[in-house]
Amino acid sequence: MLILLTGAASELGCALAAELESQNHQVRLVDGDIADLTDVEAMWRAVRGVDAVIHTGEPPINTPAAGEAREAFLIDYYTR
């Protein structure tokens, strides 16, 4: 199975990639340091041909987007 893994450079991403590869899966690694996760065209290219996506990517803690993402999560969570 070909699996796309975002957040691949994180501690979690590295551990997941190693575990998936040990189970004979092919893993396509994506991380914000090497890819802009907000680039829609790049992400369409990244998912082409994959069987599954494991999304562990998130904005870096020290960016304004991280605060916005947390705020959006909280709004969504508390309005359900």
SULPE-V581481 format. One record per backbone hydrogen bond with DSSP energy under -0.5 kcal/mol. NH is the residue of the N-H (numbers start at 1). CO is the residue of the C=O. E is the energy in kcal/mol with one decimal. If there is no record, write none. Layout:
NH;CO;E
NH;CO;E
This chain:
3;1;-0.6
3;26;-2.8
4;52;-2.7
5;3;-0.5
5;28;-2.9
6;4;-0.5
6;54;-2.1
7;30;-0.8
8;30;-2.2
10;7;-1.5
13;7;-0.5
14;10;-2.7
15;11;-2.0
16;12;-2.8
17;13;-2.7
18;14;-2.3
19;15;-2.3
20;16;-3.0
21;17;-2.6
22;18;-2.0
23;19;-0.9
23;20;-0.6
24;21;-1.8
25;20;-2.1
26;1;-2.2
28;3;-3.0
29;27;-0.7
30;5;-2.6
34;31;-1.6
35;31;-2.0
37;35;-0.9
39;36;-2.2
40;38;-1.1
43;39;-2.3
44;40;-2.3
45;41;-2.1
46;42;-2.1
47;43;-2.1
48;44;-1.0
50;47;-2.1
51;2;-2.9
52;2;-1.3
54;4;-3.1
55;53;-0.6
56;6;-0.8
56;54;-0.8
63;60;-1.5
66;63;-0.9
67;63;-1.0
68;64;-2.0
69;65;-2.7
70;66;-2.2
71;67;-2.4
72;68;-2.7
73;69;-2.4
74;70;-2.6
75;71;-2.6
76;72;-2.5
77;73;-3.1
78;74;-2.6
79;75;-1.0
79;76;-0.5
80;77;-0.9
